[in-house]
């Protein structure tokens, strides 16, 4: 019976891509759900299954907030 172990996201990227993508790009892929199965935050870093796959072109929509950011004015429709 084979067991799949989790490895750090950077290590996974170095094994799958040459040259490996930047940390910024890995965060972007992680946040957009483009790495399947999704990486898990354990301790101080993200870990992913050894046999995880990069799925390009798929993006999960980010949830929209109903409140404006602290440095933005509220829209007229929100104030009414």
Backbone bond lengths (Angstrom), bond angles and torsions (degrees), N, CA, C in turn:
res aa  C-N    CA-C-N  psi(-1)  N-CA   C-N-CA  omega(-1)  CA-C   N-CA-C  phi
1 X - - - 1.449 - - 1.522 108.82 -
2 X 1.318 116.82 126.93 1.462 120.18 -178.49 1.525 110.50 -93.26
3 X 1.305 114.21 143.68 1.454 119.29 176.99 1.518 108.19 -115.04
4 X 1.295 115.17 139.98 1.457 120.91 179.13 1.512 106.85 -98.46
5 X 1.321 116.42 125.35 1.456 118.29 -179.07 1.526 110.30 -103.49
6 X 1.313 114.23 157.07 1.453 120.70 178.40 1.519 109.52 -91.49
7 X 1.321 115.30 140.03 1.458 121.35 178.68 1.525 107.97 -128.01
8 X 1.342 117.52 159.04 1.469 119.53 177.82 1.530 111.03 -59.72
9 X 1.316 115.66 147.32 1.463 121.70 -177.25 1.526 111.70 -58.11
10 X 1.319 117.82 -39.85 1.474 120.83 179.72 1.528 111.09 -64.74
11 X 1.331 116.88 -39.59 1.462 120.77 178.81 1.517 110.38 -64.96
12 X 1.333 116.57 -43.06 1.465 121.45 177.60 1.524 110.31 -58.62
13 X 1.338 116.36 -44.92 1.462 120.73 -178.79 1.523 111.03 -63.96
14 X 1.329 116.95 -38.87 1.470 120.27 179.26 1.521 111.27 -66.40
15 X 1.346 117.34 -32.02 1.466 120.83 178.84 1.523 112.20 -75.64
16 X 1.330 117.15 -32.99 1.467 121.06 -173.78 1.534 113.68 -90.23
17 X 1.322 117.67 -29.19 1.462 121.24 -172.63 1.521 110.85 -127.21
18 X 1.322 115.66 145.25 1.451 120.97 175.52 1.519 107.96 -135.00
19 X 1.286 120.53 114.34 1.459 129.49 -6.17 1.530 110.63 -71.86
20 X 1.340 117.33 156.19 1.462 119.31 -179.26 1.523 111.69 -68.00
21 X 1.330 117.58 148.58 1.462 120.62 179.02 1.532 111.17 -68.06
22 X 1.302 115.19 159.51 1.465 120.80 -179.52 1.526 110.59 -69.61
23 X 1.332 115.40 163.37 1.466 120.25 177.07 1.527 110.68 -61.13
24 X 1.324 116.93 -36.49 1.462 120.92 178.79 1.523 110.42 -60.90
25 X 1.323 116.47 -45.56 1.461 120.78 -178.98 1.527 111.34 -67.84
26 X 1.325 117.46 -38.03 1.467 120.32 176.94 1.527 111.00 -62.86
27 X 1.339 116.90 -41.39 1.469 120.28 176.92 1.515 110.73 -62.98
28 X 1.315 116.74 -40.49 1.463 121.60 179.66 1.525 110.69 -63.62
29 X 1.329 117.50 -45.99 1.463 121.55 177.65 1.516 110.80 -61.43
30 X 1.341 116.20 -43.41 1.465 120.96 179.99 1.521 110.83 -62.27
31 X 1.319 117.47 -47.44 1.461 121.73 -177.72 1.524 112.74 -67.42
32 X 1.329 117.54 -30.35 1.461 121.55 -179.91 1.522 112.81 -88.55
33 X 1.324 117.33 0.56 1.467 120.36 179.00 1.512 113.37 71.76
34 X 1.323 117.50 30.97 1.456 121.01 -177.49 1.522 113.16 -93.23
35 X 1.334 117.84 2.97 1.454 122.91 174.27 1.521 106.66 -115.86
36 X 1.336 116.21 121.24 1.463 121.69 -175.80 1.522 108.58 -119.20
37 X 1.319 122.16 128.71 1.458 127.91 -6.54 1.528 110.78 -69.20
38 X 1.310 115.50 156.71 1.456 121.19 -175.44 1.526 111.79 -60.86
39 X 1.335 116.99 140.03 1.464 120.32 175.95 1.536 111.19 -64.70
40 X 1.335 115.23 149.68 1.458 121.28 179.35 1.519 109.47 -112.96
41 X 1.326 115.79 140.37 1.460 120.85 177.97 1.519 108.31 -86.02
42 X 1.317 116.65 115.00 1.461 121.99 -179.95 1.523 106.98 -129.33
43 X 1.319 115.68 121.15 1.459 119.45 -179.38 1.513 110.92 70.88
44 X 1.318 116.00 -111.58 1.467 120.90 -177.72 1.515 114.89 -112.60
45 X 1.321 116.85 -1.12 1.458 118.07 -177.47 1.529 111.48 -146.12
46 X 1.318 114.61 172.42 1.460 121.15 -179.61 1.520 109.73 -91.68
47 X 1.334 115.03 137.90 1.451 122.58 176.30 1.513 108.56 -118.93
48 X 1.331 114.95 148.51 1.458 121.12 -178.72 1.528 108.62 -138.57
49 X 1.301 116.20 153.82 1.461 121.50 177.88 1.522 109.82 -61.64
50 X 1.330 116.55 144.23 1.468 120.96 179.60 1.520 112.63 -56.10
51 X 1.324 116.71 -35.21 1.462 119.47 -176.76 1.530 111.90 -100.18
52 X 1.328 117.53 26.59 1.467 121.20 176.29 1.526 109.50 -66.50
53 X 1.314 115.23 154.98 1.464 120.68 -178.04 1.526 110.36 -124.42
54 X 1.330 114.47 148.23 1.460 121.02 173.23 1.514 107.38 -90.77
55 X 1.318 116.38 125.68 1.456 122.46 179.33 1.523 106.99 -112.69
56 X 1.305 117.11 100.24 1.457 120.89 -178.48 1.516 112.23 -77.15
57 X 1.316 115.82 148.93 1.452 121.06 175.16 1.512 115.45 86.66
58 X 1.331 118.84 -9.06 1.463 120.84 179.14 1.519 107.97 -100.97
59 X 1.307 115.18 129.26 1.463 119.70 178.17 1.501 109.09 -130.68
60 X 1.304 115.08 134.41 1.460 119.56 173.55 1.512 107.40 -88.74
61 X 1.311 118.51 130.26 1.465 118.59 179.69 1.525 110.62 -66.64
62 X 1.311 115.16 137.86 1.457 119.95 177.39 1.520 109.30 -78.20
63 X 1.318 117.24 142.27 1.461 118.86 178.39 1.528 110.62 -66.30
64 X 1.318 115.74 137.19 1.460 119.95 179.49 1.515 109.67 -87.15
65 X 1.291 115.68 140.08 1.457 119.56 177.64 1.525 108.94 -85.04
66 X 1.311 116.27 149.39 1.464 120.06 179.68 1.520 111.01 -91.13
67 X 1.322 117.14 -19.71 1.463 120.56 179.20 1.521 109.20 -97.16
68 X 1.330 117.31 143.98 1.462 118.54 176.47 1.526 109.85 -72.27
69 X 1.302 115.99 155.52 1.466 120.72 176.39 1.532 108.76 -62.74
70 X 1.334 117.44 155.66 1.466 119.73 -176.10 1.526 114.69 -58.18
71 X 1.332 117.40 -28.52 1.460 119.97 -178.02 1.532 112.65 -93.23
72 X 1.332 118.43 6.25 1.461 121.55 -179.88 1.524 110.05 -111.41
73 X 1.310 114.74 149.41 1.460 119.53 174.56 1.524 108.96 -78.40
74 X 1.314 115.61 149.20 1.459 119.92 175.88 1.524 108.89 -70.75
75 X 1.292 116.89 141.40 1.459 120.83 177.54 1.516 109.87 -71.05
76 X 1.324 114.99 157.86 1.445 120.03 -179.23 1.521 111.32 -58.75
77 X 1.339 116.65 -43.08 1.464 119.23 -179.11 1.531 111.81 -63.74
78 X 1.346 118.10 -28.77 1.459 120.99 177.76 1.536 112.06 -77.32
79 X 1.339 116.33 -26.80 1.464 120.09 -178.65 1.520 112.46 -82.45
80 X 1.322 116.84 -18.76 1.478 119.87 -176.26 1.505 111.03 -84.72
